[in-house]
């Protein structure tokens, strides 16, 4: 049995969204406004995630897992404050948060999510 793979916003290195078997995979999301602090960048990233999920008929309540990359773990509380305000109580996904050197030193946070369609 063949299942289709749908890709959205395809670029030379990645697609922003891939949908397969009723599962939505988002590429790592980063803030566009790089002079914001960790909370501000997190809020921007979460808004982008919500927008992308909505584009394919999903929503933040359907997020199955989230991996959060922080440039500095000292930003954990600021990121978590924004996350806790955004996430829907009772619909929290599996989650991991790790410190990582991100592609641009101005990035404070990057998030990767997998959601149900």
N, CA, C and O atoms as a MOPAC input file, in Angstrom:
PM7 MOZYME 1SCF
protein

 N      0.83700 1    -1.17800 1     0.00000 1
 C      0.00000 1     0.00000 1     0.00000 1
 C      0.88400 1     1.24500 1     0.00000 1
 O      1.79900 1     1.36800 1     0.81500 1
 N      0.61200 1     2.13100 1    -0.88800 1
 C      1.39500 1     3.35300 1    -1.00200 1
 C      0.68200 1     4.50900 1    -0.30400 1
 O     -0.51800 1     4.71200 1    -0.48700 1
 N      1.41900 1     5.24900 1     0.48000 1
 C      0.85600 1     6.43400 1     1.11000 1
 C      1.56800 1     7.65200 1     0.56100 1
 O      2.75100 1     7.59600 1     0.22600 1
 N      0.85000 1     8.74100 1     0.47200 1
 C      1.44600 1     9.93600 1    -0.11200 1
 C      2.20800 1    10.73900 1     0.94300 1
 O      1.92300 1    10.68200 1     2.13900 1
 N      3.16000 1    11.46500 1     0.45500 1
 C      3.91900 1    12.40100 1     1.27000 1
 C      3.67900 1    13.77700 1     0.66100 1
 O      3.91500 1    13.99200 1    -0.52800 1
 N      3.21100 1    14.69900 1     1.48300 1
 C      2.95900 1    16.05700 1     1.01800 1
 C      3.98000 1    16.97900 1     1.66500 1
 O      4.21800 1    16.92100 1     2.87100 1
 N      4.57600 1    17.82500 1     0.84400 1
 C      5.58900 1    18.76700 1     1.32400 1
 C      5.11800 1    20.18900 1     1.01700 1
 O      4.56400 1    20.45800 1    -0.04900 1
 N      5.34400 1    21.08300 1     1.96000 1
 C      4.92000 1    22.47000 1     1.81700 1
 C      6.10300 1    23.39900 1     2.06000 1
 O      6.97700 1    23.12000 1     2.88100 1
 N      6.10800 1    24.51200 1     1.32600 1
 C      7.17800 1    25.51200 1     1.45700 1
 C      8.53900 1    24.84200 1     1.24900 1
 O      9.41300 1    24.88900 1     2.11400 1
 N      8.68900 1    24.22500 1     0.09400 1
 C      9.89500 1    23.46800 1    -0.22800 1
 C     11.01500 1    24.41900 1    -0.64200 1
 O     10.84100 1    25.26200 1    -1.52200 1
 N     12.13700 1    24.27000 1    -0.00700 1
 C     13.31700 1    25.05500 1    -0.34300 1
 C     14.43000 1    24.13300 1    -0.81200 1
 O     14.21700 1    22.92900 1    -0.95200 1
 N     15.59500 1    24.67300 1    -1.05300 1
 C     16.70700 1    23.85800 1    -1.54800 1
 C     17.24200 1    22.84800 1    -0.53300 1
 O     17.83700 1    21.84000 1    -0.91300 1
 N     17.02900 1    23.12200 1     0.77400 1
 C     17.55700 1    22.22500 1     1.80200 1
 C     16.49300 1    21.55800 1     2.64600 1
 O     16.76900 1    20.54500 1     3.29000 1
 N     15.28300 1    22.09600 1     2.66100 1
 C     14.25000 1    21.53300 1     3.53000 1
 C     12.87300 1    21.98300 1     3.09300 1
 O     12.71500 1    22.94000 1     2.33500 1
 N     11.88500 1    21.26500 1     3.59100 1
 C     10.48500 1    21.67700 1     3.47000 1
 C     10.05200 1    22.13100 1     4.86300 1
 O     10.40600 1    21.49800 1     5.85800 1
 N      9.29300 1    23.21600 1     4.94000 1
 C      8.82500 1    23.70400 1     6.23500 1
 C      7.88200 1    22.71400 1     6.90200 1
 O      7.88500 1    22.56300 1     8.12400 1
 N      7.06700 1    22.03400 1     6.08000 1
 C      6.06800 1    21.10200 1     6.58900 1
 C      6.09700 1    19.84700 1     5.72900 1
 O      6.15800 1    19.93300 1     4.50300 1
 N      6.05300 1    18.68200 1     6.36900 1
 C      5.87800 1    17.40800 1     5.66700 1
 C      4.72700 1    16.68400 1     6.35500 1
 O      4.69500 1    16.56600 1     7.58000 1
 N      3.78200 1    16.20200 1     5.55000 1
 C      2.64500 1    15.44900 1     6.08000 1
 C      2.70100 1    14.04700 1     5.50100 1
 O      2.80900 1    13.86400 1     4.28800 1
 N      2.62600 1    13.05000 1     6.39400 1
 C      2.65200 1    11.64400 1     5.98500 1
 C      1.86300 1    10.83000 1     7.00000 1
 O      2.04000 1    10.99700 1     8.20700 1
 N      1.00300 1     9.95800 1     6.52100 1
 C      0.20800 1     9.08900 1     7.40900 1
 C     -0.48000 1     9.86000 1     8.53600 1
 O     -0.43100 1     9.45000 1     9.69600 1
 N     -1.11700 1    10.97100 1     8.19000 1
 C     -1.84700 1    11.79600 1     9.16600 1
 C     -0.97000 1    12.33800 1    10.28600 1
 O     -1.44600 1    12.61700 1    11.38700 1
 N      0.31500 1    12.48200 1     9.98900 1
 C      1.25000 1    13.06800 1    10.93800 1
 C      1.91300 1    14.26700 1    10.26900 1
 O      2.28900 1    14.20700 1     9.09800 1
 N      2.05100 1    15.35200 1    11.01900 1
 C      2.64500 1    16.59000 1    10.52600 1
 C      4.02300 1    16.75500 1    11.16300 1
 O      4.16600 1    16.70100 1    12.38400 1
 N      5.01800 1    16.95300 1    10.32800 1
 C      6.39000 1    17.17900 1    10.78200 1
 C      6.77800 1    18.60700 1    10.38600 1
 O      6.70100 1    18.96900 1     9.21200 1
 N      7.18600 1    19.40200 1    11.34600 1
 C      7.63800 1    20.75600 1    11.04100 1
 C      9.15700 1    20.81800 1    11.12600 1
 O      9.77800 1    20.21600 1    12.00300 1
 N      9.73100 1    21.55800 1    10.19700 1
 C     11.16500 1    21.83400 1    10.26400 1
 C     11.42000 1    22.70000 1    11.49300 1
 O     10.48800 1    23.28300 1    12.04900 1
 N     12.65400 1    22.78400 1    11.90900 1
 C     13.00200 1    23.62500 1    13.04800 1
 C     12.55200 1    25.05600 1    12.81300 1
 O     12.83300 1    25.64200 1    11.76700 1
 N     11.85400 1    25.61300 1    13.78700 1
 C     11.32800 1    26.97200 1    13.67700 1
 C     12.14400 1    27.90900 1    14.55100 1
 O     12.42900 1    27.61900 1    15.71300 1
 N     12.51100 1    29.03700 1    13.96200 1
 C     13.28900 1    30.05500 1    14.65400 1
 C     12.57400 1    31.39700 1    14.50800 1
 O     11.72200 1    31.56400 1    13.63500 1
 N     12.92000 1    32.33200 1    15.35100 1
 C     12.34900 1    33.67400 1    15.27000 1
 C     12.95000 1    34.41600 1    14.08200 1
 O     14.09000 1    34.16800 1    13.69100 1
 N     12.17200 1    35.32100 1    13.52100 1
 C     12.67800 1    36.19400 1    12.45600 1
 C     13.24400 1    37.48500 1    13.04000 1
 O     14.11200 1    38.11600 1    12.43600 1
 N     12.75600 1    37.87300 1    14.20900 1
 C     13.20800 1    39.09200 1    14.86900 1
 C     14.29600 1    38.71500 1    15.87100 1
 O     14.00300 1    38.34100 1    17.00700 1
 N     15.52800 1    38.81500 1    15.44800 1
 C     16.63500 1    38.26500 1    16.22400 1
 C     17.13200 1    39.16900 1    17.34700 1
 O     18.00100 1    38.76500 1    18.12000 1
 N     16.60300 1    40.37100 1    17.45000 1
 C     17.02700 1    41.22800 1    18.56400 1
 C     16.13200 1    41.04800 1    19.78400 1
 O     16.33400 1    41.72000 1    20.79500 1
 N     15.14600 1    40.15500 1    19.70900 1
 C     14.28900 1    39.87000 1    20.86200 1
 C     15.02100 1    38.97200 1    21.85300 1
 O     15.94300 1    38.24000 1    21.49100 1
 N     14.58800 1    39.04500 1    23.11800 1
 C     15.14300 1    38.15300 1    24.13100 1
 C     14.54900 1    36.75500 1    23.95900 1
 O     13.75500 1    36.52500 1    23.04600 1
 N     14.92600 1    35.83600 1    24.82300 1
 C     14.49200 1    34.43900 1    24.67700 1
 C     12.97800 1    34.30100 1    24.73300 1
 O     12.39900 1    33.53400 1    23.96500 1
 N     12.33500 1    35.03100 1    25.62900 1
 C     10.87600 1    34.95100 1    25.70800 1
 C     10.23700 1    35.47600 1    24.41200 1
 O      9.33000 1    34.84900 1    23.86400 1
 N     10.70900 1    36.60600 1    23.93800 1
 C     10.17600 1    37.18200 1    22.70900 1
 C     10.37500 1    36.26600 1    21.50800 1
 O      9.46800 1    36.09700 1    20.69300 1
 N     11.56600 1    35.67600 1    21.40100 1
 C     11.80600 1    34.74000 1    20.30400 1
 C     10.93600 1    33.49900 1    20.45000 1
 O     10.42500 1    32.98500 1    19.45500 1
 N     10.76000 1    33.01100 1    21.67000 1
 C      9.91000 1    31.84000 1    21.89000 1
 C      8.48100 1    32.13700 1    21.46800 1
 O      7.85300 1    31.31100 1    20.80500 1
 N      7.95400 1    33.29500 1    21.83700 1
 C      6.59400 1    33.66600 1    21.45300 1
 C      6.45100 1    33.71100 1    19.93400 1
 O      5.44200 1    33.27100 1    19.38300 1
 N      7.45900 1    34.24100 1    19.27000 1
 C      7.42900 1    34.31300 1    17.80300 1
 C      7.47100 1    32.91800 1    17.18400 1
 O      6.74300 1    32.63800 1    16.23100 1
 N      8.30900 1    32.05300 1    17.71700 1
 C      8.41200 1    30.67700 1    17.22600 1
 C      7.09100 1    29.93100 1    17.42900 1
 O      6.63200 1    29.22500 1    16.53200 1
 N      6.49300 1    30.08500 1    18.58600 1
 C      5.22500 1    29.40200 1    18.87200 1
 C      4.11600 1    29.88600 1    17.93800 1
 O      3.28300 1    29.09000 1    17.50500 1
 N      4.09700 1    31.16500 1    17.63000 1
 C      3.11200 1    31.69800 1    16.68500 1
 C      3.33200 1    31.09800 1    15.29700 1
 O      2.36900 1    30.78300 1    14.59800 1
 N      4.59000 1    30.93800 1    14.89600 1
 C      4.88800 1    30.32900 1    13.59500 1
 C      4.45500 1    28.87300 1    13.56500 1
 O      3.89500 1    28.41200 1    12.57100 1
 N      4.70900 1    28.14900 1    14.64300 1
 C      4.29400 1    26.74600 1    14.72500 1
 C      2.78200 1    26.64100 1    14.58800 1
 O      2.27500 1    25.80900 1    13.83500 1
 N      2.07100 1    27.48000 1    15.31300 1
 C      0.60600 1    27.44200 1    15.26300 1
 C      0.10800 1    27.75900 1    13.85300 1
 O     -0.79600 1    27.08800 1    13.35400 1
 N      0.67800 1    28.75700 1    13.21600 1
 C      0.30200 1    29.13300 1    11.84900 1
 C      0.54200 1    27.99000 1    10.86400 1
 O     -0.31400 1    27.70100 1    10.02800 1
 N      1.70200 1    27.34000 1    10.96000 1
 C      2.02500 1    26.24200 1    10.04700 1
 C      1.10800 1    25.03900 1    10.26200 1
 O      0.65200 1    24.41800 1     9.30200 1
 N      0.84200 1    24.71800 1    11.51800 1
 C     -0.06800 1    23.60400 1    11.80000 1
 C     -1.46500 1    23.89900 1    11.24200 1
 O     -2.08300 1    23.03500 1    10.62000 1
 N     -1.95200 1    25.11000 1    11.46600 1
 C     -3.26800 1    25.48500 1    10.95500 1
 C     -3.33100 1    25.40800 1     9.43700 1
 O     -4.36800 1    25.06400 1     8.86900 1
 N     -2.23000 1    25.72700 1     8.78900 1
 C     -2.18300 1    25.70300 1     7.32200 1
 C     -2.52700 1    24.33200 1     6.75300 1
 O     -3.10800 1    24.23700 1     5.67200 1
 N     -2.17200 1    23.27300 1     7.47000 1
 C     -2.43700 1    21.91500 1     6.96200 1
 C     -3.59200 1    21.23100 1     7.69100 1
 O     -3.80700 1    20.03000 1     7.52600 1
 N     -4.33200 1    21.98900 1     8.49200 1
 C     -5.50300 1    21.42900 1     9.15100 1
 C     -5.25100 1    20.81300 1    10.50900 1
 O     -6.07600 1    20.04400 1    11.00100 1
 N     -4.12500 1    21.13800 1    11.12600 1
 C     -3.83700 1    20.65600 1    12.47600 1
 C     -3.91200 1    21.83500 1    13.43300 1
 O     -4.27900 1    22.93900 1    13.03100 1
 N     -3.56900 1    21.61200 1    14.68500 1
 C     -3.59000 1    22.67600 1    15.68600 1
 C     -2.66500 1    22.30100 1    16.83800 1
 O     -2.23900 1    21.15300 1    16.96500 1
 N     -2.36400 1    23.29100 1    17.67400 1
 C     -1.39300 1    23.06300 1    18.74300 1
 C     -1.84000 1    21.99500 1    19.73300 1
 O     -0.99100 1    21.36500 1    20.36300 1
 N     -3.13900 1    21.77000 1    19.89200 1
 C     -3.62300 1    20.72400 1    20.78900 1
 C     -3.25300 1    19.33100 1    20.27800 1
 O     -3.31500 1    18.36100 1    21.03400 1
 N     -2.87000 1    19.22200 1    19.00500 1
 C     -2.54500 1    17.92900 1    18.40800 1
 C     -1.03600 1    17.67100 1    18.34200 1
 O     -0.60000 1    16.69600 1    17.73100 1
 N     -0.24500 1    18.54000 1    18.96800 1
 C      1.19900 1    18.31000 1    18.97800 1
 C      1.49300 1    17.06700 1    19.80900 1
 O      1.06700 1    16.95500 1    20.95800 1
 N      2.22500 1    16.14200 1    19.20800 1
 C      2.59200 1    14.88800 1    19.87100 1
 C      3.90700 1    15.02200 1    20.62700 1
 O      4.04900 1    14.52400 1    21.74400 1
 N      4.86500 1    15.70000 1    20.00400 1
 C      6.16800 1    15.86500 1    20.64600 1
 C      6.79600 1    17.17700 1    20.20500 1
 O      6.52900 1    17.68400 1    19.11500 1
 N      7.63900 1    17.71400 1    21.08300 1
 C      8.36700 1    18.95000 1    20.79700 1
 C      9.79500 1    18.78500 1    21.29000 1
 O     10.03800 1    18.29600 1    22.39300 1
 N     10.72700 1    19.19900 1    20.45800 1
 C     12.12800 1    19.27000 1    20.86300 1
 C     12.51600 1    20.72900 1    20.80500 1
 O     12.37200 1    21.38100 1    19.77100 1
 N     13.00800 1    21.23700 1    21.91400 1
 C     13.35000 1    22.64800 1    22.03200 1
 C     14.85700 1    22.75800 1    22.21400 1
 O     15.44300 1    22.14200 1    23.10500 1
 N     15.45700 1    23.54800 1    21.35700 1
 C     16.89600 1    23.79000 1    21.41300 1
 C     17.11100 1    25.21500 1    21.90300 1
 O     16.59900 1    26.16700 1    21.31400 1
 N     17.86700 1    25.35400 1    22.98000 1
 C     18.21100 1    26.66600 1    23.51800 1
 C     19.69800 1    26.91800 1    23.32000 1
 O     20.52100 1    26.02900 1    23.53500 1
 N     20.03300 1    28.12500 1    22.91200 1
 C     21.44600 1    28.47700 1    22.76700 1
 C     22.13200 1    28.52100 1    24.12400 1
 O     23.33400 1    28.27900 1    24.23200 1
 N     21.35500 1    28.83200 1    25.15900 1
 C     21.90200 1    28.93300 1    26.51300 1
 C     20.81900 1    28.48600 1    27.49300 1
 O     19.71600 1    29.03200 1    27.48200 1
 N     21.11500 1    27.51100 1    28.32900 1
 C     20.12200 1    26.99300 1    29.27000 1
 C     19.69400 1    28.04200 1    30.30200 1
 O     18.69900 1    27.84700 1    30.99900 1
 N     20.42200 1    29.12900 1    30.40500 1
 C     19.97000 1    30.19500 1    31.30400 1
 C     18.68300 1    30.84100 1    30.78400 1
 O     18.02500 1    31.57300 1    31.52300 1
 N     18.31600 1    30.58400 1    29.53400 1
 C     17.06300 1    31.07400 1    28.95400 1
 C     15.89100 1    30.12500 1    29.19500 1
 O     14.77700 1    30.38900 1    28.74200 1
 N     16.13300 1    29.02700 1    29.90300 1
 C     15.09100 1    28.01200 1    30.10500 1
 C     13.82400 1    28.58000 1    30.73900 1
 O     12.72300 1    28.30900 1    30.25800 1
 N     13.96100 1    29.35800 1    31.80300 1
 C     12.77900 1    29.88900 1    32.48700 1
 C     11.99300 1    30.84400 1    31.59000 1
 O     10.76300 1    30.79700 1    31.57300 1
 N     12.67900 1    31.70600 1    30.84900 1
 C     11.99900 1    32.64300 1    29.95200 1
 C     11.26700 1    31.88600 1    28.84600 1
 O     10.12500 1    32.20900 1    28.51900 1
 N     11.92000 1    30.88400 1    28.27400 1
 C     11.27700 1    30.06100 1    27.24400 1
 C     10.07300 1    29.34900 1    27.84300 1
 O      8.99900 1    29.32400 1    27.24100 1
 N     10.24700 1    28.77600 1    29.01500 1
 C      9.18500 1    28.00000 1    29.65100 1
 C      7.99200 1    28.87500 1    30.02500 1
 O      6.85200 1    28.41400 1    29.96100 1
 N      8.23200 1    30.12500 1    30.41200 1
 C      7.13100 1    31.04200 1    30.70400 1
 C      6.26700 1    31.24700 1    29.45800 1
 O      5.03900 1    31.19100 1    29.53300 1
 N      6.90800 1    31.48400 1    28.32200 1
 C      6.16100 1    31.66700 1    27.06700 1
 C      5.45100 1    30.37400 1    26.67700 1
 O      4.29100 1    30.40100 1    26.26500 1
 N      6.13800 1    29.25500 1    26.80600 1
 C      5.55800 1    27.95100 1    26.46800 1
 C      4.32300 1    27.67400 1    27.32900 1
 O      3.27800 1    27.28300 1    26.80900 1
 N      4.44200 1    27.87700 1    28.63900 1
 C      3.34500 1    27.57800 1    29.55400 1
 C      2.11500 1    28.42800 1    29.28200 1
 O      0.99200 1    27.96900 1    29.48900 1
 N      2.30500 1    29.64600 1    28.82500 1
 C      1.19500 1    30.51900 1    28.46300 1
 C      0.51700 1    30.03400 1    27.18400 1
 O     -0.69500 1    30.18400 1    27.02500 1
 N      1.29400 1    29.45700 1    26.27700 1
 C      0.81200 1    29.06800 1    24.95000 1
 C      0.18500 1    27.67700 1    24.90600 1
 O     -0.84300 1    27.48600 1    24.25500 1
 N      0.77700 1    26.72400 1    25.57600 1
 C      0.32400 1    25.33200 1    25.48400 1
 C     -1.05200 1    25.19200 1    26.13300 1
 O     -1.36000 1    25.86900 1    27.11400 1
 N     -1.87300 1    24.30500 1    25.57200 1
 C     -3.24000 1    24.10700 1    26.06300 1
 C     -3.21300 1    23.10900 1    27.22600 1
 O     -2.76700 1    21.97600 1    27.04200 1
 N     -3.67600 1    23.49800 1    28.40600 1
 C     -3.69600 1    22.56700 1    29.54300 1
 C     -4.42500 1    21.27100 1    29.16700 1
 O     -5.47400 1    21.29300 1    28.52300 1
 N     -3.85100 1    20.16800 1    29.57700 1
 C     -4.43100 1    18.86600 1    29.25400 1
 C     -4.03100 1    18.33400 1    27.89500 1
 O     -4.34300 1    17.19100 1    27.56200 1
 N     -3.33300 1    19.16100 1    27.08900 1
 C     -2.88900 1    18.74700 1    25.75600 1
 C     -1.38100 1    18.95900 1    25.60000 1
 O     -0.89600 1    19.24100 1    24.50400 1
 N     -0.65300 1    18.82000 1    26.70100 1
 C      0.79000 1    19.01800 1    26.63500 1
 C      1.43800 1    17.81500 1    25.93800 1
 O      1.09400 1    16.66700 1    26.22000 1
 N      2.36900 1    18.08800 1    25.03400 1
 C      3.02500 1    17.00000 1    24.30900 1
 C      4.21000 1    16.43700 1    25.08900 1
 O      4.63200 1    16.99700 1    26.10000 1
 N      4.73200 1    15.32800 1    24.59900 1
 C      6.04000 1    14.86700 1    25.07200 1
 C      7.03000 1    15.96500 1    24.66900 1
 O      6.88500 1    16.57000 1    23.60700 1
 N      8.03500 1    16.22300 1    25.51500 1
 C      8.91800 1    17.35200 1    25.22600 1
 C     10.31300 1    17.10700 1    25.76400 1
 O     10.49400 1    16.49100 1    26.81400 1
 N     11.29000 1    17.59600 1    25.03000 1
 C     12.67400 1    17.60300 1    25.48900 1
 C     13.23800 1    18.98700 1    25.22700 1
 O     12.91300 1    19.61900 1    24.22200 1
 N     14.07800 1    19.45500 1    26.12900 1
 C     14.74900 1    20.74200 1    25.95800 1
 C     16.23700 1    20.51300 1    26.15300 1
 O     16.67000 1    19.95600 1    27.16200 1
 N     17.01000 1    20.95100 1    25.17200 1
 C     18.45700 1    20.75700 1    25.23500 1
 C     19.18000 1    22.04500 1    24.86400 1
 O     18.64500 1    22.89000 1    24.14600 1
 N     20.38200 1    22.17700 1    25.35400 1
 C     21.23200 1    23.28900 1    24.95500 1
 C     21.99600 1    22.87700 1    23.70900 1
 O     22.52300 1    21.76800 1    23.62300 1
 N     22.04800 1    23.79300 1    22.73800 1
 C     22.73600 1    23.48400 1    21.48700 1
 C     23.28400 1    24.76900 1    20.87000 1
 O     22.72800 1    25.85100 1    21.06000 1
 N     24.36300 1    24.63300 1    20.14400 1
 C     24.86800 1    25.77300 1    19.38100 1
 C     24.00500 1    25.86700 1    18.12600 1
 O     23.99600 1    24.95400 1    17.30100 1
 N     23.28800 1    26.96000 1    17.99100 1
 C     22.37400 1    27.13800 1    16.87400 1
 C     23.09900 1    27.77200 1    15.68900 1
 O     24.21600 1    28.27100 1    15.83100 1
 N     22.46200 1    27.74900 1    14.52900 1
 C     23.11200 1    28.15800 1    13.27800 1
 C     23.57100 1    29.60700 1    13.26400 1
 O     24.53500 1    29.93800 1    12.57300 1
 N     22.90900 1    30.47000 1    14.00400 1
 C     23.27500 1    31.88500 1    14.07400 1
 C     23.35300 1    32.24800 1    15.55700 1
 O     22.43900 1    31.90600 1    16.30700 1
 N     24.38900 1    32.91400 1    15.99700 1
 C     24.52000 1    33.22200 1    17.42500 1
 C     23.40800 1    34.12700 1    17.96600 1
 O     23.24700 1    34.23800 1    19.18100 1
 N     22.64800 1    34.76700 1    17.09500 1
 C     21.52900 1    35.60300 1    17.54100 1
 C     20.28000 1    34.77500 1    17.84400 1
 O     19.36100 1    35.26600 1    18.49900 1
 N     20.23600 1    33.52800 1    17.37400 1
 C     19.09800 1    32.66300 1    17.68500 1
 C     19.18400 1    32.26700 1    19.14900 1
 O     20.22900 1    31.81500 1    19.61600 1
 N     18.08400 1    32.43900 1    19.87100 1
 C     18.01100 1    32.02800 1    21.27500 1
 C     17.32600 1    30.67500 1    21.42300 1
 O     17.62800 1    29.91600 1    22.34400 1
 N     16.38300 1    30.37100 1    20.49500 1
 C     15.57700 1    29.16200 1    20.59700 1
 C     15.20600 1    28.65800 1    19.20500 1
 O     14.97800 1    29.43700 1    18.27900 1
 N     15.15300 1    27.34200 1    19.08700 1
 C     14.65300 1    26.68500 1    17.87600 1
 C     13.78500 1    25.51900 1    18.34800 1
 O     14.13000 1    24.82000 1    19.30000 1
 N     12.65600 1    25.32200 1    17.66800 1
 C     11.74300 1    24.24500 1    18.06100 1
 C     11.37900 1    23.38500 1    16.86800 1
 O     11.18000 1    23.87600 1    15.75700 1
 N     11.29800 1    22.08800 1    17.12700 1
 C     10.86500 1    21.10000 1    16.14900 1
 C      9.66000 1    20.38000 1    16.75900 1
 O      9.73200 1    19.90500 1    17.89200 1
 N      8.55400 1    20.29700 1    16.01400 1
 C      7.39400 1    19.61000 1    16.53800 1
 C      6.86700 1    18.58500 1    15.54700 1
 O      7.04800 1    18.70700 1    14.33500 1
 N      6.21200 1    17.57900 1    16.09400 1
 C      5.48800 1    16.56200 1    15.34600 1
 C      4.07100 1    16.59200 1    15.88800 1
 O      3.86200 1    16.59200 1    17.10100 1
 N      3.09400 1    16.61900 1    14.97900 1
 C      1.69800 1    16.69800 1    15.40600 1
 C      0.83400 1    15.73500 1    14.61000 1
 O      1.19700 1    15.31300 1    13.51200 1
 N     -0.30300 1    15.39800 1    15.17500 1
 C     -1.29400 1    14.62100 1    14.45500 1
 C     -2.07000 1    15.55600 1    13.53100 1
 O     -2.22400 1    16.74300 1    13.81600 1
 N     -2.54400 1    15.01500 1    12.44500 1
 C     -3.35600 1    15.79900 1    11.52500 1
 C     -4.78300 1    15.74300 1    12.02200 1
 O     -5.67400 1    16.33400 1    11.41100 1

